[in-house]
Amino acid sequence: MISFVEKARTQGMITLNERITQSKDRLAYLIDVFLFSSDDIDLNCEVLTWPKRINPVFDRNEEVSDRYCLYPFMPSGLSHPSKLDQFFSKIMDV
């Protein structure tokens, strides 16, 4: 899973950006010869700006993956290091 996301983040984004550049060129021509509705323009804006909006999702995935790799055997419900510290404190007091 981690390798898939990393490949999507690197190679996939490069390919996607190349395809979006080609789409922008085609769209520039179409805008000159066709009158688009505002819904069509909004949809094209969503598609063409998608790569910028996906990067925070990749960043969040990396944070979650890193946390899981650092704490793979954490008891259920202890998804944050400070909770892990609290858990060990309770165990040590017993």
Buried (B, 14 or more C-beta within 10 A) or exposed (E): EEEEBBEBBEEBBEEBEEEBEEEEEEBEEEEEEEEEEEEEEEEBEEEBEEEEEBEEEBEEBBEEBEBEEEBEEBEEEBEEEEBBEEBEEEEEEE
